[in-house]
Amino acid sequence: GGAAFVAALTFLYIAPLKTTISRLLPVEGGFVPFFTLILSYGILGERLNQNQLLAFVFLVAGAVLISIKRDKTGWHPKALATAILAAFLFALSFTLTKYIFDKTNFVSGIIWTRMGFFLLSMAFLIPRRTRHHILQAPRQVSTGNKFLYYGARISGGVAGLSQNYAIAMGSVIIVNALQGTQYAILLLMTATLSKYFPKVLKERFSAIILTQKISAIALITVGLVLLTK
């Protein structure tokens, strides 16, 4: 699971070389849950009831809608293929992680998945040039930004641990479908900062974009409500 996650990140970072992030987000938001649904069906034997399946559809639709941005650039075939491959590897990673949790326990599962993550990550340190760039990255951060740099990594680690715990405790299909809630929370945080702290972050929303985002949040909300039934 951990090794597949590193491979997924690698392809995800390669894809923007041929296209834009705004085009990648809807692909990942739609294909990761879709592949997870298929892989979980085959590997885990997981089945969703009617309410869960409807919730899945609404949550994924909301995730795709909220992440869509207008982009004048076209798709490069290699970028699309790379993005879909990354989505498949993410889904494979999450599914295998759930499989490990089901066979062991949360702590043991974390150790096993981190081992795969660590071993494949070490391969990136073999080329001398790559190793130099990776090890120099923290030193190149200015003093004023070190708090943000390390804060982002700590929060990312906590988020990853929380996601793994959710996968261990519940349905990996639903956990992946809940990705849209992340975009919704990010949107609300951005809007709040823009209104009350414009010096920190300022972003304008046109009527069309605002309608799109509100519609997406409505879809996500319906999905969340269905999960409580």
Backbone as a ProteinNet text record, in pm:
[ID]
protein_1_A
[PRIMARY]
GGAAFVAALTFLYIAPLKTTISRLLPVEGGFVPFFTLILSYGILGERLNQNQLLAFVFLVAGAVLISIKRDKTGWHPKALATAILAAFLFALSFTLTKYIFDKTNFVSGIIWTRMGFFLLSMAFLIPRRTRHHILQAPRQVSTGNKFLYYGARISGGVAGLSQNYAIAMGSVIIVNALQGTQYAILLLMTATLSKYFPKVLKERFSAIILTQKISAIALITVGLVLLTK
[TERTIARY]
80.8	0	84.2	187.4	274.2	353.2	404.5	481.1	393.8	270.4	177.5	147.1	140.7	113	227.2	352	467.7	467.2	437	429.9	320.7	206.5	95.9	137.2	204.9	252.2	349.1	434.6	532.1	462.9	365.7	293.6	207.6	154.7	74.1	158.9	284.9	373.8	429.5	429.9	475.6	369	242.5	131.9	128.6	151.6	145.2	250.5	350.6	450.3	388.2	273.7	207.7	71.3	22.8	-107.7	-110.7	-228.8	-240.2	-304.7	-278.1	-334.4	-487.1	-543	-688.6	-754.3	-681.3	-735.7	-718	-616.6	-588.4	-684.4	-723.3	-805.6	-936.2	-1013.6	-1137.5	-1111.1	-1000.4	-966.5	-939.4	-857.5	-826.7	-951.3	-1030.4	-1150.6	-1254.2	-1255.2	-1352.4	-1300.5	-1176	-1123	-1074.8	-1020.7	-973.9	-1089.4	-1203.4	-1316	-1368.6	-1371.2	-1420.9	-1333.8	-1201.9	-1111.4	-1116.4	-1132.6	-1141.6	-1265	-1375.5	-1499	-1477.1	-1410.3	-1386.7	-1288.2	-1176.9	-1074.5	-1124.5	-1200.7	-1254.9	-1355.4	-1429.4	-1525.7	-1452.9	-1339.8	-1267.7	-1174.4	-1101.3	-999.9	-1058.1	-1141.7	-1194.5	-1330.9	-1399.1	-1535.5	-1632	-1599	-1683.9	-1804.7	-1920.3	-2043.6	-2110.5	-2163.8	-2235	-2384.7	-2455.4	-2601.1	-2654.6	-2784.9	-2844.4	-2813.2	-2828.4	-2799.6	-2652.8	-2564.4	-2421.3	-2383.8	-2446.3	-2417.2	-2464.1	-2583.1	-2632.1	-2542.4	-2501.7	-2412.1	-2280.8	-2230.6	-2107	-2119.6	-2230.6	-2253.1	-2257	-2331.8	-2342.8	-2208.4	-2136.1	-2008	-1904.3	-1897.2	-1800.8	-1838.5	-1968	-2013.9	-1980.6	-2000.9	-1968.2	-1819.7	-1738	-1592.5	-1542.7	-1597.4	-1557.3	-1602.9	-1727.7	-1782.7	-1709	-1677.1	-1615.1	-1470.1	-1407.7	-1266.9	-1247.1	-1356.4	-1345.7	-1318.7	-1221.6	-1191.8	-1181.1	-1220.5	-1208.4	-1060.6	-1023.4	-883.5	-879.3	-809.1	-804.3	-706.9	-616.7	-520.6	-587.2	-538.1	-596.8	-528	-587.8	-530.8	-419.5	-309.7	-204.7	-232.1	-231.6	-264.3	-182.1	-52.7	33	-6.4	-48.6	-88.9	-213.7	-310.5	-433.9	-404.7	-322	-287.5	-213.7	-123.3	-46.8	-137.7	-232.7	-325.9	-415	-462.9	-548	-467.3	-342.2	-255.6	-231.6	-209.2	-190.5	-315.3	-432.1	-558.5	-573.1	-537.1	-545.6	-451.5	-330.1	-232.4	-274.4	-335.5	-388.9	-497.1	-587.2	-695.2	-639.1	-537.7	-473.9	-409.3	-344.2	-280.4	-382.2	-492	-594.8	-659	-682.8	-746.2	-655	-527.1	-432	-409.9	-413.3	-400.8	-516.9	-637.6	-755.2	-741.2	-688.9	-669.4	-574.5	-466.6	-369.8	-433.2	-510.2	-577.5	-673.9	-742.9	-838.3	-768.3	-644.8	-572.2	-490.6	-459.3	-379.3	-455.4	-391.1	-456.7	-403.7	-453.8	-418.6	-268.7	-210.1	-68.1	19.5	-7.9	69.6	52.5	-70.2	-96.4	-18.1	-11.2	65.5	212.6	265.7	407.1	435.8	350.2	371.5	361	260.4	244.5	356.6	403.6	513.5	643.8	658.3	778.7	785.9	673.2	669	692.7	632.6	650.1	797.6	861	1000.3	1095	1077.8	1169.8	1167.2	1047.8	1040	1087.1	1059.6	1105	1256.7	1322.8	1469.1	1529.6	1454.1	1504.2	1527.3	1450.3	1466.3	1595.2	1654.5	1778.4	1902.6	1883.3	1998.3	2068.1	1995.6	2063.2	2118.1	2243.3	2309.1	2241.6	2204.5	2142.8	2009	1927.7	1797	1813.7	1908.8	1934.5	1973.6	2055.2	2099.4	1980.9	1890.9	1774.1	1681.8	1660.6	1569.8	1625.3	1754.1	1814.7	1834.2	1843.9	1863.8	1733.7	1620.5	1491.5	1462.5	1477.9	1448.2	1539.5	1665.1	1760.8	1731.7	1664.1	1635.1	1513.2	1441.9	1324.6	1370.4	1318.1	1355.9	1310	1374.9	1344.1	1197.1	1142.5	1003	904	946.7	855.7	877.6	975.3	1003.1	884.3	814	697	591.6	567.8	470.2	518.3	647.2	704.6	685.3	728.7	718.1	574.3	499.6	359	279.6	309.8	241	271.8	395	432.5	375.4	369.6	310.2	160.4	92.5	-51.6	-80.4	7.3	-9.2	6.9	102.8	122.7	4	-49.6	-167.1	-287.5	-302.7	-414.1	-403.6	-281.3	-261.5	-290.7	-249.1	-274.9	-424.6	-493.3	-638.4	-711.5	-665.1	-726.4	-708.4	-589.7	-564.8	-651.7	-672.3	-757.5	-901.7	-946.4	-1082	-1096.7	-993.7	-995.8	-1000.7	-924.4	-921.3	-1056.1	-1124.4	-1248.8	-1373.2	-1367.1	-1487.9	-1464.7	-1545.4	-1540.1	-1437.5	-1341.5	-1241.3	-1305.9	-1414.2	-1485.7	-1545.1	-1612.3	-1675.8	-1571.4	-1463.2	-1357	-1301.4	-1278.8	-1228.7	-1332.5	-1458.7	-1565.5	-1580.7	-1538.6	-1549.1	-1444.6	-1364.3	-1261.6	-1321.4	-1444.3	-1509.4	-1526.8	-1539.2	-1553.8	-1427.7	-1312.9	-1187.6	-1192.1	-1239.7	-1249.9	-1351.4	-1460.9	-1564.7	-1512.1	-1440.3	-1382.4	-1278.3	-1197.6	-1097.2	-1163.3	-1274.3	-1347.9	-1399.5	-1457.9	-1510.9	-1399.3	-1285.7	-1171.8	-1118.7	-1111.2	-1064.3	-1157.6	-1288.7	-1387.4	-1380.1	-1362	-1353.8	-1229.5	-1115.4	-991.1	-998.1	-1058.7	-1071.1	-1156.6	-1258	-1349.7	-1293.6	-1240.3	-1198.9	-1048.2	-969.2	-824	-769.5	-811.4	-770.9	-620.6	-549.6	-404.4	-334.8	-400.4	-345.1	-376.4	-502	-544.8	-661	-650.8	-757.6	-793.2	-917.6	-964.2	-1105.8	-1127.2	-1259.4	-1332.4	-1463.2	-1546.4	-1650.8	-1653	-1756.3	-1887.7	-1996.6	-2128.5	-2135.1	-2072.3	-2073.8	-1997	-1878.3	-1795.8	-1864.5	-1924.5	-1992.4	-2109.8	-2185.1	-2297.2	-2247.5	-2136.8	-2077.6	-2036.6	-1969.7	-1921.1	-2036.8	-2138	-2253.9	-2327.5	-2340	-2405.3	-2327.1	-2194.3	-2110	-2124.7	-2126.7	-2143.3	-2279.2	-2380.9	-2514.4	-2511.6	-2441.6	-2429.2	-2356.7	-2249.8	-2172.8	-2257.5	-2335.7	-2422.7	-2526	-2585.2	-2682.8	-2616	-2493.7	-2420.6	-2394.5	-2357.3	-2331.8	-2459.5	-2570.2	-2698.8	-2737.5	-2716	-2749.5	-2667.4	-2545.5	-2460.7	-2511.9	-2589.7	-2641.4	-2771.1	-2827.7	-2955.9	-2936.6
-120.8	0	125.9	128.2	245.5	267.4	158.7	169	220.5	171.5	217.7	366.1	412.7	553.8	641.6	599.3	674.6	678.7	565.2	559.5	652.2	655.4	743.2	889.5	927	1064.9	1101.4	1007.3	1032.4	1066.3	985	1010.8	1136.6	1164.1	1284.6	1410	1405.3	1520.3	1531.7	1420.8	1424.2	1485.6	1455.8	1500.8	1652.2	1737.7	1882.9	1935.9	1854.5	1898.3	1913.7	1845.7	1849.4	1918.3	1951.9	2017.6	2099.3	2148.8	2233.8	2157.6	2206.7	2145.4	2148.7	2258.1	2272.1	2163.2	2109.7	1999.2	1865.1	1855.1	1728.3	1699.3	1802.6	1781.9	1707.1	1746.5	1671.4	1525.9	1500.9	1364	1279.3	1332.9	1259.3	1244.6	1352.2	1348.9	1249.2	1221.7	1127.5	985.5	971.8	838.1	763.5	834.6	764.4	690.6	756.2	682.1	571	597	496.9	371.2	389.1	274.2	205.8	285.1	227.2	138.8	183.3	104.6	-30.7	-29.1	-153.3	-244.6	-187.7	-268	-324.8	-244.7	-291.8	-404.2	-394.9	-500.2	-632.2	-623.8	-745.5	-796.9	-706.7	-748.2	-767.8	-673.8	-677.1	-743.6	-755	-807.6	-710.6	-580.6	-479.6	-448.1	-436.3	-404	-285.2	-194.6	-79	-105.1	-59.6	-68.5	45.2	50.7	148.6	292	323.8	459.3	495.7	401.9	427.3	449.4	371.7	386.4	522.1	564.7	697.3	806.1	788.8	885.7	893.8	779.1	773	857.1	840.6	914.3	1064.5	1107.3	1250	1308.1	1235	1283.8	1298.3	1199.5	1204.8	1314.7	1326.4	1432.7	1569.7	1585.5	1711.4	1739.9	1636.3	1652.7	1696.7	1635.8	1671.9	1813.7	1846.5	1978	2089.9	2069.8	2177.2	2201.8	2102.1	2116	2158.9	2166.1	2205.8	2355.6	2389.5	2530	2547.1	2664.8	2692.4	2704.9	2635.9	2634.9	2634.2	2731.6	2743.5	2644.1	2589.7	2493.7	2358.5	2286.1	2156.5	2042.7	1924.7	1805.7	1749.8	1713.9	1638.6	1490.5	1404.6	1262.3	1197	1228.2	1168.9	1217.4	1343.2	1398.4	1328.1	1306.5	1238.6	1094.9	1025.6	887.1	880.1	975.2	978.3	1007	1099.4	1134.1	1015.4	943.8	826.8	715.5	697.7	597.9	632.9	761.9	806.3	777.4	803.1	777.1	628.2	544	398.9	355.1	408.9	371.8	421.3	540	588.5	492.8	454.8	363	228.5	179.8	53	63.8	176.8	198.9	196.8	270.1	276	138.3	66.2	-65.5	-165.2	-166.3	-256.9	-219.3	-89.1	-43.4	-96.1	-88.2	-141.5	-292.2	-360.5	-505.7	-539.6	-463.4	-485.6	-459.1	-350.5	-319.4	-431.2	-486.8	-595	-721.1	-742.4	-864.2	-848.4	-725.2	-702.9	-609.9	-502.5	-397.8	-264.2	-155.5	-23.5	3.9	-20	9.9	-75.9	-205.5	-295.2	-257.5	-219.8	-179.2	-55.4	41.3	163.3	129.7	42	3.8	-63.3	-157.9	-228.6	-134.9	-48.3	43.7	146.3	192.6	289.5	225.6	95.4	26.7	31.3	1.7	9.4	150.8	246.7	388.6	426.7	386.2	422.3	360.3	231.1	161	218.5	245	301.3	446.4	519.7	659.3	667.6	570.3	569.4	556.9	497	481.7	617.4	717.7	851.3	918.5	867.2	925.3	866	766.2	702.9	798.2	864.6	961.5	1078.1	1110.3	1213.2	1349.7	1386.4	1517.1	1528	1423.1	1423.2	1428.6	1351.7	1350.4	1488.9	1558.6	1693.6	1789.2	1784.8	1874.3	1845.7	1717.8	1681.2	1726.6	1702.1	1735.8	1885.6	1958.5	2103	2179.8	2116.1	2186.5	2257.7	2192	2262.6	2381.8	2374.4	2482.7	2603.6	2581.6	2690.4	2771.2	2724.4	2797.2	2913.8	3032.6	3150.1	3135.6	3209.6	3199.6	3228.1	3328	3365.3	3260	3174.9	3073.3	2934.5	2920.4	2788.7	2736	2827.3	2785.2	2726.1	2792.8	2742.6	2612.3	2604.8	2485.6	2362	2372.7	2257.3	2236	2345.7	2333.8	2257.3	2283.6	2213.6	2064.3	2029.9	1888.9	1817.2	1887.2	1826.7	1804.8	1907.5	1894.7	1787.5	1777.2	1672.3	1533.8	1520.2	1392	1353.2	1451.3	1425.6	1389.3	1461	1432.5	1291.2	1252.2	1117.9	1009.9	1034.1	938.1	926.7	1041.8	1042.4	969.5	990.6	922.2	771	728.5	585.3	526.4	602.1	554.1	539.3	636.7	629.2	507.3	478.9	361.3	233.4	230.8	112.3	87.8	195.7	183.9	167	215.3	215.7	167.6	219.8	180.4	264.9	199.4	272.3	341.8	285.4	347.1	481	482.7	605.2	708.4	662.4	754.9	829	758.3	823.1	914.7	873.9	957	1087.2	1087.5	1207.3	1312.7	1288.9	1384.5	1521.8	1523.5	1650.6	1740.5	1681.9	1764.5	1846.4	1793.7	1867.9	1995.1	1982.1	2099.1	2199.3	2147.7	2235.7	2314.8	2247.4	2315.7	2417.5	2380.1	2472	2596.1	2576.1	2688.3	2781.3	2724.9	2806.2	2881.5	2817.3	2883.2	2997.1	2972.7	3075.4	3195.7	3169	3277.2	3357.6	3288.6	3356.4	3444.1	3389.8	3467.3	3587.1	3568.2	3677.7	3791.1	3756	3857.2	3929	3851.5	3909.3	3936	3866.2	3886.4	3898.1	4001.4	4015	4030.4	4076.1	4090.4	3954.2	3856.2	3720.9	3646.8	3655.5	3587.4	3663.6	3690.6	3761.7	3686	3642.8	3570.9	3615.1	3644.3	3688.2	3571.6	3567.4	3463	3529.1	3490.4	3541.9	3472	3524.4	3466.1	3321.5	3296	3160.6	3063.8	3105.8	3019.3	2995.2	3100.9	3087.5	2990.3	2999.7	2907.5	2763.8	2746.3	2613.2	2555.4	2636.6	2588.8	2556.9	2642.9	2620.2	2493.1	2472.2	2350.4	2226.3	2236.1	2123.5	2093.7	2198.7	2180.6	2118.6	2157.1	2099	1948.6	1908.8	1766.3	1690.6	1749.9	1687	1674.5	1778.7	1777	1665	1649.8	1542	1406.7	1391.9	1267.6	1239	1342.1	1325.1	1288.2	1351.1	1320.7	1175.5	1129	990.4	890.8	928.1	838.9	821.4	918.9	911.1	831.5	797.9	725.9	578.6
0	0	0	84.5	92.4	-34.6	-94.1	-218.1	-332.3	-340.2	-444.2	-427.7	-301.3	-275.4	-326.3	-303.3	-352.6	-505	-567.6	-713.7	-765.9	-695.6	-735.4	-727.9	-620	-605.9	-717.8	-754.3	-860.6	-991.7	-1030.8	-1155.7	-1145.9	-1026.4	-1007.9	-1026.1	-984.4	-999.2	-1140.7	-1214.5	-1353.5	-1444	-1416.4	-1502.2	-1524.5	-1422.1	-1444.7	-1541	-1575.3	-1672.7	-1810.9	-1833.8	-1964.2	-1960.7	-1842.9	-1831.7	-1703.5	-1665.1	-1546.9	-1430.9	-1309.6	-1189.6	-1194	-1247.5	-1251	-1334.7	-1431.4	-1510.9	-1440.1	-1357.5	-1290.1	-1175.7	-1100.6	-981.4	-1009.4	-1112.8	-1139.8	-1177.8	-1248.4	-1287.5	-1163.5	-1073.1	-950.1	-863.1	-854.3	-771.2	-819	-949.1	-1004.3	-1016.3	-1064.5	-1092.4	-968.5	-868.9	-748.3	-679.3	-651.6	-591.9	-683.4	-815.5	-910.9	-908	-916	-910.8	-774.4	-668.5	-534.5	-522.4	-581.7	-581.2	-647.9	-763.4	-838.2	-764.7	-718.7	-651.6	-518.8	-445.4	-317.6	-339.1	-448.2	-483	-508.2	-581.7	-617.2	-509.5	-443.1	-345.4	-206	-163.6	-27	-16.6	-130.9	-127.2	-62.6	-66.6	-2.2	-90.3	-28.1	-98.7	-29.9	-109.8	-56.4	-60	44.1	39.1	-47.2	-64.8	-156.7	-115.6	13	60	41.1	70.6	55.4	-90.7	-180.7	-322.9	-374.1	-331	-368.8	-311.8	-186.1	-122.8	-199.5	-243	-321.1	-447.8	-519.3	-644.2	-618.3	-516.4	-485.5	-440.6	-357.6	-306.2	-417.1	-504.7	-614.6	-713.6	-744.4	-834.5	-776.4	-646.2	-580.1	-582.5	-561.8	-562.8	-699.9	-805	-941.2	-974.2	-941	-974.4	-902.9	-775.3	-697.9	-739.9	-802.8	-840.8	-985.9	-1062.8	-1203.5	-1214.7	-1297.1	-1326.4	-1477.1	-1524	-1666.8	-1703	-1808.3	-1850	-2002.1	-2058.9	-2204.1	-2267.3	-2185.6	-2239.9	-2262.2	-2361.6	-2393.4	-2319.3	-2330.9	-2267.7	-2354.6	-2293.6	-2361.5	-2333.7	-2437.5	-2416.5	-2305.9	-2299.2	-2196.3	-2057.2	-2047.4	-1917.6	-1866.6	-1956.1	-1917.1	-1874.1	-1952	-1918.8	-1785.2	-1763.1	-1637.9	-1519.2	-1537.5	-1430	-1393.8	-1495.1	-1470.3	-1403.2	-1446.3	-1383	-1236.1	-1208.5	-1069.7	-987.4	-1045.4	-975.4	-944	-1040.7	-1018.3	-906.1	-905.5	-802.9	-664.9	-658.5	-531.1	-480.2	-570.8	-533.4	-488.6	-559.6	-522.7	-384.8	-360.1	-230.3	-117.1	-134.6	-30.2	-7.6	-117.2	-105.9	-35.4	-73.1	-8.6	137.9	166.1	304.9	388.3	333.1	401.8	421.6	321.5	331	446	457.4	565.1	701	711.7	837.9	877.9	778.8	806.8	856	810.4	846	974.3	1012.5	1133.1	1227.6	1269.6	1347	1299	1355.4	1303.4	1314.4	1430.2	1451	1360.1	1355.2	1268.6	1122.1	1085.1	947.6	908.7	999.4	973.4	953.1	1037.3	1026.3	892.2	851.9	725.6	605.5	605.4	491.8	487.5	604.7	607.9	561.2	584.3	536.2	383.9	318.7	173	124.4	194	161.5	172.2	281.5	307.8	205.9	178.1	89	-52.3	-105.5	-240.3	-241.1	-133.4	-124.9	-127.2	-63.3	-59.8	-199.2	-291.2	-427.9	-493.6	-450.7	-508.2	-460.4	-353.7	-301.9	-367.8	-453.4	-518.6	-615.7	-708.7	-795.6	-712.4	-732.1	-650.3	-663.7	-786.3	-808.5	-736.9	-747.2	-680.8	-529.7	-478.5	-333.9	-284.6	-362.9	-325.3	-316.4	-416.3	-417.2	-298.9	-269.2	-159.8	-25.2	-2.3	126.5	144.7	33	41.5	57.6	28.2	30.1	161.9	279.6	405.4	429.6	383.1	405.4	318.4	206	113.4	153.8	255.6	303.6	389.5	362.8	440.8	584.9	673.9	817	845	777.3	800.5	755.6	661.5	607.5	666.8	755.4	812.9	892.7	960.9	1038.1	945.8	831.6	735	671.7	643.7	579.3	666.5	791.6	881.1	928.4	941.1	979.4	875.6	747.3	638.4	642	672.6	677.4	798.4	910.9	1030.4	1010.2	957.3	934.5	830.3	728.9	628.5	688.2	780.3	847.4	933.5	1007.2	1091.5	1005.2	892.1	801.3	744	704.8	651.1	753.5	878.1	985.4	1012.4	1011	1033.5	921.6	797.9	683.6	695.3	734.8	752.3	862.3	968.8	1077.8	1029.5	949	893.6	803.2	722.7	635.6	717.9	826.8	912.7	979.4	1016.3	1091.4	1003.7	879	796.3	654.8	563.2	422.7	348.2	283.9	207.3	87.3	35.4	-76.9	-34.9	78.8	126.7	168.6	231.2	272.9	152.2	42.2	-78.8	-141.6	-134.2	-190.4	-112.9	13.3	97.3	63.5	-39.3	-80.3	-108.3	-156.6	-188	-67.4	51.5	171.8	196.3	155.3	169.1	85.3	-39.6	-126.4	-72	-16.6	37.8	157.1	246.7	362.9	318.2	218.8	165.2	106.1	35.1	-22.8	85.8	191.4	300.9	372.7	392.5	456.7	370.2	238.7	145.9	145.6	141.4	141.7	271.4	384.3	514.1	523	480.6	483.6	389.8	272	175.7	230.6	308.3	360.6	483.4	577.1	705.1	715.4	634.5	638.1	495.5	422.4	281.8	261.9	366.2	353.6	354.7	414.2	417.9	288.3	244.7	122.6	61.7	-66.9	-136.3	-262.6	-271.8	-390.4	-423.5	-549.6	-595.7	-662.1	-639.7	-700.4	-789.3	-917.7	-1006.9	-975.6	-1031.7	-1006.8	-1056.5	-1172	-1229	-1139.4	-1097.2	-1011.7	-878	-821.6	-692.8	-703.3	-813.9	-836.3	-847.1	-918.8	-934.6	-799.5	-718.1	-588.4	-493.5	-492.5	-405.2	-446.8	-578.5	-628.5	-586.6	-593.9	-553.9	-405.2	-323.7	-179.1	-148.5	-225.9	-207.9	-236.4	-343.6	-376.7	-265.3	-215.7	-107.3	18.4	46.7	164.9	155.5	37.1	16.4	39.9	-12	8.5	155.3	230.5	373.9	449.2	409.9	473.9	448.2	324.8	290.7	372.6	406.3	485.5	627.8	674.7	812.3	820.8	704.7	704.7	741.2
[MASK]
+++++++++++++++++++++++++++++++++++++++++++++++++++++++++++++++++++++++++++++++++++++++++++++++++++++++++++++++++++++++++++++++++++++++++++++++++++++++++++++++++++++++++++++++++++++++++++++++++++++++++++++++++++++++++++++++++++++

